[in-house]
Amino acid sequence: MNSRFIPVSVALGLALVVSGCTLAKVDVNVVSERTSLENKVLGTYNSLSEDMLLVASVRGVSPTGKIDAPPRHTPEQVDAIRAMETIAFHADDVETFKRFGWVGENQEGLLTPFTRDTPKVVSAELKLFAANYGEAEFQQVVKEVNRSREALMMRVVQTNENFTIKDLPAIHKVFAKINQQNSAPGSKVQDADGRWRTL
């Protein structure tokens, strides 16, 4: 399995379209609040990503040759960093799962597994990937990625003073929107009404 880091700027390239209707001011305000929420979530997620990069780039030896102690992190920071590493580690596999139709991006910002049918029109390499990926390993990867996504969503709540636990469902929706927008054509996504469609 391959591992790679998806640039956060790509993962967070959320295109928001705000249309102003003259029929009711309330509609415009609701859209503005939602946009504000999305911006807050994305800003907080960006800072989490920067924290992870800073941790990864800390030097272990000072310029004088003295060994530096690593900076201390709270258990929550460590959990968030591990969650981002897990998501990055499994990114290639998750994209392949989506391509095969084995998983879809649901409306809660998580992966939903589907039946693992053997893909028909793929390269020999991808057929080998499909044949060698066991059900238990597949389920474990989906579980790890979902657990990591949930940890990051919770960390957004914990690190932004504007959020409380009551905001978690709305944060899930923002993550769902991001994940769906960053999915390749042919991926399964769940609409707000619960129905699944293919991009």
C-alpha positions in Angstrom: 0.0 0.0 0.0 1.2 3.5 -0.8 1.4 6.4 1.5 1.4 10.0 0.6 0.5 13.3 2.1 -2.3 15.2 0.5 -1.5 18.9 0.7 -3.9 20.6 3.2 -4.4 23.5 0.8 -5.8 21.0 -1.8 -7.9 19.2 0.9 -9.3 22.5 2.1 -9.9 24.1 -1.3 -13.6 24.5 -0.5 -15.4 26.6 -3.2 -18.3 28.4 -1.6 -20.9 30.0 -3.9 -23.1 32.5 -2.1 -26.2 33.7 -4.1 -28.1 36.8 -2.8 -31.8 36.5 -3.1 -33.9 39.7 -2.7 -37.0 37.8 -1.5 -36.0 37.4 2.1 -33.1 38.8 4.2 -33.3 35.7 6.4 -32.1 33.4 3.6 -29.1 35.6 3.0 -28.2 35.7 6.7 -28.5 31.9 7.0 -26.1 31.5 4.0 -23.7 34.0 5.5 -23.7 32.2 8.9 -23.1 28.9 7.2 -20.2 30.4 5.2 -18.8 31.9 8.4 -19.1 28.4 10.1 -17.3 26.8 7.2 -14.6 29.4 7.3 -14.1 28.9 11.0 -13.9 25.1 10.6 -11.4 25.4 7.7 -9.3 28.0 9.6 -9.1 25.7 12.6 -8.3 22.7 10.5 -5.5 24.6 8.7 -3.9 25.4 12.1 -4.0 21.8 13.1 -2.2 20.9 9.8 0.4 23.6 10.5 0.9 22.1 14.0 1.5 18.7 12.5 4.1 20.1 10.0 5.8 22.0 12.9 6.1 18.8 14.9 7.5 16.9 11.9 10.1 19.6 11.2 11.5 20.0 14.8 15.2 19.5 14.9 16.5 17.0 17.4 20.0 18.7 17.7 20.7 22.3 18.3 23.2 24.2 16.1 25.7 23.8 19.0 25.4 20.0 18.8 23.3 19.7 22.0 20.3 17.3 21.8 17.1 19.2 22.2 14.1 17.8 24.0 11.1 17.6 21.8 8.3 20.1 22.5 5.6 18.8 24.9 2.2 18.2 23.4 -1.1 17.6 25.1 -2.7 14.2 24.6 -5.3 15.9 22.4 -2.6 17.4 20.2 -0.9 14.0 19.9 -4.2 12.3 19.0 -4.9 15.0 16.3 -1.4 14.6 14.8 -1.8 10.8 14.7 -5.2 11.2 13.1 -3.7 13.3 10.3 -0.9 10.9 9.8 -3.3 8.0 9.6 -5.4 9.8 7.0 -2.4 10.7 5.0 -1.0 7.2 5.2 -4.2 5.6 3.9 -5.0 8.3 1.3 -3.9 6.3 -1.8 -5.9 3.2 -0.7 -9.0 5.3 0.1 -8.9 6.9 -3.3 -8.6 3.4 -4.9 -11.5 2.2 -2.7 -13.6 5.1 -4.0 -12.5 4.4 -7.6 -13.7 0.8 -7.2 -16.9 1.9 -5.6 -16.0 0.1 -2.3 -16.6 3.2 -0.2 -18.5 6.4 -0.5 -18.3 9.8 1.2 -21.4 10.1 3.5 -23.2 13.2 4.8 -21.4 13.0 8.2 -17.9 13.4 6.8 -17.1 9.7 7.1 -16.6 6.8 4.7 -19.4 4.3 4.2 -18.3 0.8 3.0 -20.1 -1.0 0.2 -19.9 -4.4 -1.3 -16.4 -5.1 -2.6 -17.1 -6.1 -6.2 -14.1 -6.8 -8.4 -13.5 -3.8 -10.7 -14.0 -4.6 -14.4 -12.1 -2.0 -16.3 -8.9 -1.3 -14.5 -5.2 -1.9 -15.0 -3.5 -5.2 -14.2 -1.9 -3.4 -11.2 -5.3 -2.3 -9.8 -6.7 -5.8 -10.4 -3.9 -7.2 -8.3 -4.5 -4.6 -5.6 -8.2 -5.6 -5.5 -7.4 -9.3 -5.4 -4.8 -9.0 -2.6 -6.8 -6.6 -0.4 -8.7 -8.9 2.1 -12.0 -8.0 3.7 -10.6 -7.7 7.2 -7.8 -5.4 6.0 -10.3 -3.3 4.1 -12.7 -2.9 7.1 -9.7 -2.0 9.3 -8.5 0.8 7.0 -12.1 2.2 6.7 -12.4 2.0 10.5 -9.0 3.7 11.1 -9.7 6.5 8.6 -13.2 7.2 10.1 -11.9 7.2 13.7 -9.2 9.6 12.6 -11.7 11.9 10.8 -13.8 11.9 13.9 -10.8 12.8 16.1 -10.0 15.7 13.8 -13.6 17.0 13.9 -13.6 16.8 17.7 -10.2 18.6 17.8 -11.7 21.5 15.7 -14.3 21.8 18.5 -11.6 21.7 21.2 -9.3 24.3 19.7 -11.7 26.9 18.5 -13.3 29.0 21.2 -16.3 29.7 18.9 -17.4 26.0 19.0 -19.0 23.8 21.5 -20.0 20.1 21.4 -23.4 21.3 20.0 -21.6 22.5 16.9 -20.2 19.0 16.1 -23.1 17.9 13.8 -22.5 21.1 11.7 -18.8 20.5 11.7 -19.5 17.0 10.4 -21.5 18.5 7.5 -18.6 20.9 6.6 -16.1 18.0 6.5 -18.6 16.0 4.4 -18.8 18.8 1.9 -15.0 19.1 1.7 -14.5 15.3 1.3 -17.2 15.1 -1.4 -15.8 18.1 -3.3 -12.3 16.6 -3.2 -13.6 13.2 -4.5 -12.7 12.2 -8.0 -15.4 11.7 -10.7 -17.0 8.2 -10.3 -16.9 8.4 -6.5 -20.1 7.7 -4.5 -21.4 10.5 -2.3 -24.4 10.8 -0.1 -26.7 13.8 -0.5 -28.4 15.6 2.4 -31.6 13.5 1.8 -29.7 10.3 2.4 -29.6 9.2 -1.2 -26.4 8.0 -2.8 -25.2 9.2 -6.2 -22.1 8.9 -8.3 -20.1 12.0 -9.2 
